[in-house]
Amino acid sequence: MGLPLLQNSLYSAVSSKHKIMIGAEVLQDLDFKPIKGKRVGLLTHPAAITSNRLSTARMLYKAKGVELKALFGAEHGFDGQASAGEEVKDSIDLETGLPVYSLYGPGPIRKPTRAMLKDLDMLIYDIQDTGCRSYTFVSSLGLALEACAESGVEFVVLDRPNPLGGVRIEGPRLNPKYKSFVSQWNIPYVHGMTSGEMARMINGEGWTSQRGIVTVVKMRYWKRQYTWADIDREWIPTSPNIPKSTSPLHYVSTGLAGEIGGLNIGIRTTRPFETIAAPWIDSEKLTRQLNSYKLTGVKFHPISYTLNKKHYYGSRVEFTKPDEAPLMPINFYALDAIKKVHQRDLYFEALKQGKKWDMFDKLCGGPEIRQKLAQNATAYNIISSWKEDQNNFRIERNPYLLYN
């Protein structure tokens, strides 16, 4: 009797996930009518595939009546293999013979040039984003839109799900003095928008040099409350350190703590961004302290591992309710827990070691979080300071939402 029950349970778990159609699939269903007869460029990466594992590049190359003229790659490259921060040169795609222009190239090049766009009627954007401001695809999205507006080229977004969902908003907005490629737009750290919605907001709010023509091919059946755990789709790594469907959640939850220093957050292991660990941590005590905060939808587990012949001990982050769990706050609760358990302040230790805070401030969108750490602010105090930014953004983004 046990086996049929197990089978039914597994079937229910699978069938409870929702099937959606991404923008690329909707475009295909429309027989490519919105782009037929156009000279097209495509900004994309290996995670941009349809449910039958056909890449958008291959789909457009084969589409009748569509003239695919050029390919573009963002950070990590058109092939998705480059490491974070590694510049990529222009190349030729061996499968199609088309030029591949790097928008993360030497110079540095971060947006399409007029020469790249001169033979195009439209540039199509199809990239799976992670929903976090510091993950640079959202910067490339807006800068490509800006370049198209400057060259009179239509900008088209084939929309995809935000893996963090469309409801959660976390973190401070951008201090204009700290605008950078890892904080390009005046949005919170976690913004809860799809790429199509974000393109509409960037264009509508006038955040680029001039407004352009923006078209979004909407998804079908996606709802704001869906995280990636709620949809029936395979996750394709968006970069080397985002290998799993839960990786976008973990990226937000430990990345800033890792940037401070003194911790290994799982980079160069099979669990990137999933751990809070160091050689001197007591795994059991730290885990107990983290779980004592009773964060909704999050559990911490003791973990130990060896990396480069060095032993690490700490906690592994598990999301039991991905749609309800706080993400960005975990960074600061981890710092609080380490203070409590080990009487070590990682911020002041980094300060004494002469750490430069340029990148941390850029990731945070300004110096305010670092200044609060310098004042010994608790996680609760830091998180509370974002409330006004979050509330204002939730109102301001409303006109640009496509999935209500």
C-alpha positions in Angstrom: 0.0 0.0 0.0 2.9 2.4 0.7 4.3 2.6 -2.8 1.1 3.8 -4.5 0.8 6.5 -1.8 4.3 7.6 -2.4 3.6 7.8 -6.2 0.5 9.8 -5.6 2.4 12.1 -3.3 5.2 12.7 -5.9 2.6 13.3 -8.6 0.8 15.9 -6.5 4.1 17.7 -5.8 4.9 17.9 -9.5 1.4 18.7 -10.7 1.1 21.5 -8.1 3.6 23.6 -10.1 2.2 26.0 -12.6 2.8 25.9 -16.3 3.5 29.3 -17.9 4.5 30.5 -21.3 7.6 32.8 -21.4 7.8 35.7 -23.9 9.9 33.7 -26.4 7.2 31.0 -26.5 4.4 33.6 -26.9 6.4 35.1 -29.8 6.7 31.7 -31.4 2.9 31.1 -30.8 2.2 34.4 -32.6 4.2 33.1 -35.6 6.8 36.0 -34.9 4.3 38.6 -36.3 5.7 41.4 -34.1 9.2 41.1 -35.6 8.6 39.8 -39.1 10.3 41.7 -41.8 12.6 43.4 -39.3 16.4 43.3 -39.1 16.9 42.0 -35.6 19.7 41.9 -33.0 19.4 39.6 -30.0 20.9 40.2 -26.5 20.8 36.9 -24.8 22.6 34.0 -23.0 22.4 30.2 -22.5 19.6 30.4 -19.9 17.3 31.9 -22.6 15.7 28.7 -23.8 12.1 27.5 -24.4 10.5 24.6 -22.6 11.7 22.2 -25.3 15.3 23.5 -24.8 15.5 25.5 -28.0 17.6 28.6 -27.5 16.1 31.9 -28.5 19.0 32.6 -30.8 18.4 29.3 -32.6 14.6 29.9 -32.7 15.0 33.4 -34.3 17.7 32.2 -36.7 15.3 29.6 -38.0 12.2 31.7 -38.0 10.8 32.5 -41.4 10.5 36.2 -42.2 12.9 37.2 -39.5 16.3 38.5 -40.4 18.6 37.9 -37.4 21.6 40.0 -38.0 23.7 40.1 -34.8 24.0 38.6 -31.3 24.9 40.4 -28.1 26.2 39.1 -24.8 26.1 40.7 -21.3 28.3 39.9 -18.3 29.5 36.3 -18.3 29.3 36.4 -22.1 27.0 35.1 -24.8 28.1 31.6 -23.9 27.7 32.2 -20.1 31.1 30.9 -19.2 33.0 34.0 -18.2 33.6 34.6 -14.4 32.0 37.5 -12.6 33.8 40.7 -13.6 35.7 39.0 -16.5 35.7 41.1 -19.6 34.7 39.4 -22.8 35.8 40.2 -26.4 33.6 40.3 -29.5 33.5 37.1 -31.4 31.7 35.1 -34.1 29.0 32.5 -33.2 30.1 29.2 -34.8 26.6 27.9 -35.1 25.1 30.8 -37.0 28.1 32.6 -38.3 26.7 35.9 -36.8 28.8 38.5 -35.0 28.6 38.4 -31.2 29.1 41.9 -29.7 30.1 41.9 -26.1 28.4 44.4 -23.8 30.9 43.5 -21.0 34.0 44.1 -23.1 37.3 45.9 -22.7 37.2 49.7 -22.9 35.0 49.2 -20.9 32.0 48.7 -23.2 28.8 48.4 -21.3 26.1 49.3 -23.9 25.7 48.9 -27.6 27.5 51.4 -29.8 25.9 53.1 -32.8 28.1 50.9 -35.0 26.7 47.7 -33.5 23.1 48.9 -34.0 23.5 50.7 -37.4 22.0 47.8 -39.5 19.2 46.9 -37.0 15.5 47.8 -36.8 15.1 46.3 -33.4 17.1 44.8 -30.6 15.5 42.0 -28.7 16.4 41.3 -25.0 15.9 37.7 -23.8 17.9 37.1 -20.6 16.9 35.3 -17.5 17.5 37.7 -14.6 17.7 37.0 -10.9 15.6 39.9 -9.5 18.5 41.6 -7.7 19.8 45.1 -8.5 23.5 44.2 -8.2 23.2 41.3 -10.6 24.2 43.3 -13.7 21.7 42.0 -16.2 19.2 44.7 -15.1 21.9 47.3 -15.8 22.5 45.9 -19.3 18.8 45.9 -19.9 18.5 49.7 -19.3 21.7 50.6 -21.0 20.8 48.6 -24.1 17.4 50.4 -24.1 19.1 53.7 -23.9 21.5 52.9 -26.8 18.5 51.9 -28.9 16.7 55.1 -28.1 19.7 57.1 -29.1 20.0 55.2 -32.4 16.2 55.1 -33.3 16.1 51.3 -32.8 13.1 49.6 -31.3 13.7 47.7 -28.0 11.8 44.5 -27.5 11.8 42.4 -24.3 10.8 38.8 -24.4 9.6 38.6 -20.8 10.7 35.9 -18.3 9.8 35.2 -14.6 11.5 37.0 -11.7 12.7 34.0 -9.8 12.3 35.9 -6.5 8.7 36.6 -7.3 6.9 39.8 -8.1 5.8 40.8 -4.6 8.9 40.9 -2.5 10.7 44.3 -2.3 13.8 44.6 -0.1 16.6 47.1 0.6 17.4 50.7 0.1 17.1 52.5 -3.2 20.1 54.0 -5.1 21.9 57.1 -3.7 22.6 58.9 -7.1 26.2 59.6 -6.0 26.8 55.8 -6.0 25.5 55.0 -9.4 27.5 52.2 -10.9 27.1 49.1 -13.1 26.1 47.1 -10.1 23.6 49.7 -9.0 22.5 51.5 -12.2 18.9 52.3 -11.5 16.9 54.0 -8.7 15.4 50.7 -7.4 15.6 48.7 -4.2 18.1 45.8 -4.0 15.2 43.4 -4.5 12.7 45.0 -6.8 10.0 42.4 -7.6 9.7 43.2 -11.3 10.1 41.3 -14.5 12.6 42.5 -17.1 9.7 43.7 -19.3 8.2 45.7 -16.4 11.6 47.1 -15.5 12.2 48.2 -19.1 8.9 50.0 -19.0 9.8 51.7 -15.7 13.3 52.8 -16.8 11.9 54.2 -20.0 8.8 55.8 -18.4 10.7 57.4 -15.5 13.2 58.9 -17.9 16.2 57.3 -16.2 18.0 57.1 -19.6 19.4 59.9 -21.8 16.2 59.8 -23.9 13.0 57.7 -24.0 12.8 55.0 -26.7 10.2 52.7 -28.2 9.8 49.7 -25.9 7.7 46.6 -26.7 7.2 43.8 -24.2 6.1 40.3 -25.3 4.3 39.3 -22.1 4.3 35.9 -20.5 1.1 34.0 -20.2 -0.2 32.5 -16.9 2.6 34.0 -14.7 1.4 35.6 -11.4 3.2 38.0 -9.2 3.3 35.7 -6.2 5.1 32.9 -8.1 8.7 32.3 -7.2 10.7 29.8 -9.3 9.6 27.1 -6.9 6.0 27.6 -8.1 6.5 27.2 -11.8 7.1 24.1 -13.9 10.3 25.0 -15.6 13.8 23.8 -15.7 16.4 26.2 -14.2 19.4 26.9 -16.5 22.4 28.5 -14.7 22.5 32.2 -15.4 26.2 32.4 -14.5 28.7 30.0 -13.0 27.7 30.9 -9.4 24.0 30.7 -9.9 23.6 27.0 -10.8 20.3 26.1 -9.1 16.8 27.5 -9.0 17.3 28.5 -5.4 20.6 30.3 -6.2 19.0 33.7 -6.8 17.5 33.5 -3.2 20.9 32.6 -1.7 22.7 35.3 -3.8 20.6 38.0 -2.1 20.8 36.4 1.4 24.6 36.1 1.9 26.3 38.1 -0.9 26.6 41.3 1.1 27.9 39.6 4.2 30.5 37.8 2.0 31.6 41.1 0.5 32.4 42.4 4.0 35.0 39.6 4.4 35.9 37.0 7.0 33.4 34.5 5.8 33.1 31.8 3.1 29.6 31.9 1.6 30.1 28.8 -0.5 31.8 30.3 -3.5 34.0 27.7 -5.2 32.0 24.9 -3.6 28.9 23.1 -4.9 26.8 25.4 -2.7 27.6 29.0 -3.9 26.0 31.6 -1.6 24.4 28.9 0.6 26.7 29.0 3.6 27.9 31.3 6.4 31.2 29.7 7.4 34.7 30.3 8.6 37.5 28.1 10.2 36.8 29.6 13.7 33.0 29.2 13.8 31.2 26.8 16.1 28.6 25.3 13.7 26.1 24.2 16.4 26.1 27.4 18.3 25.9 29.7 15.3 23.0 27.6 13.8 21.1 27.7 17.1 21.5 31.5 17.3 20.4 31.9 13.7 17.3 29.7 14.2 16.5 31.6 17.4 15.6 34.6 15.2 12.6 32.6 13.8 12.8 34.1 10.4 9.8 33.1 8.3 10.4 30.4 5.7 14.1 30.0 6.6 16.0 27.2 8.4 19.7 27.0 9.2 21.6 23.7 9.4 25.1 23.0 10.7 27.6 22.4 8.0 31.3 21.7 7.6 33.5 21.4 4.5 37.0 21.6 3.2 38.1 24.1 0.5 41.7 24.4 -0.7 42.8 22.2 2.2 41.2 24.5 4.7 38.3 23.4 7.0 35.2 25.6 7.3 32.4 25.4 9.8 29.1 27.2 10.0 25.5 27.2 8.8 23.7 26.3 5.6 20.7 28.4 4.6 17.6 26.5 3.5 14.4 28.2 2.3 11.3 26.3 3.3 8.9 28.9 2.1 10.7 30.8 -0.8 7.7 33.2 -1.3 7.6 34.3 2.4 11.2 34.2 3.5 13.2 37.5 4.0 16.4 37.5 1.9 18.5 40.6 2.2 18.0 40.7 6.0 19.8 37.3 6.4 23.1 39.0 5.7 22.7 41.2 8.8 21.2 38.6 11.0 24.3 36.5 10.2 26.5 39.3 11.3 24.5 39.7 14.5 24.7 36.0 15.2 28.4 36.0 14.8 28.7 38.9 17.3 26.6 37.1 19.8 28.2 33.7 19.5 31.9 34.6 18.9 32.1 38.2 20.0 33.5 39.1 16.6 32.4 42.2 14.6 33.4 41.4 11.0 32.8 44.9 9.8 35.3 46.4 12.3 37.8 43.5 11.7 37.7 44.3 8.0 38.1 48.0 8.8 41.2 47.3 10.8 42.7 45.2 8.0 42.4 48.3 5.7 39.5 47.0 3.6 38.3 49.4 0.8 34.5 49.8 0.9 34.0 51.1 -2.7 32.4 47.9 -4.0 30.3 47.3 -0.8 28.9 50.8 -1.1 28.2 50.3 -4.8 26.4 47.0 -4.2 24.3 48.6 -1.4 23.5 51.6 -3.6 25.2 54.0 -1.2 27.1 54.3 2.1 24.1 54.2 4.4 24.3 50.5 5.3 28.0 50.7 6.0 27.5 53.8 8.2 24.9 51.9 10.2 27.4 49.0 10.7 29.9 51.5 11.9 27.4 52.6 14.5 26.9 49.0 15.7 23.3 49.0 14.4 21.4 45.7 14.8 19.9 43.8 11.9 16.5 45.0 12.9 17.7 48.7 12.9 19.2 48.3 9.4 16.2 46.5 8.0 13.8 49.1 9.4 15.7 51.9 7.7 14.6 50.6 4.3 10.9 50.9 5.0 10.2 54.3 3.4 12.2 53.4 0.3 10.3 50.1 -0.1 6.9 51.7 0.4 7.6 54.5 -2.1 8.9 52.2 -4.7 5.9 49.9 -4.4 3.7 52.9 -5.3 5.9 54.3 -8.0 6.3 51.0 -9.9 2.5 50.4 -10.1 2.0 52.0 -13.5 4.6 49.8 -15.1 3.4 46.4 -13.8 2.1 44.0 -16.4 1.0 41.1 -14.2 -1.4 42.3 -11.5 
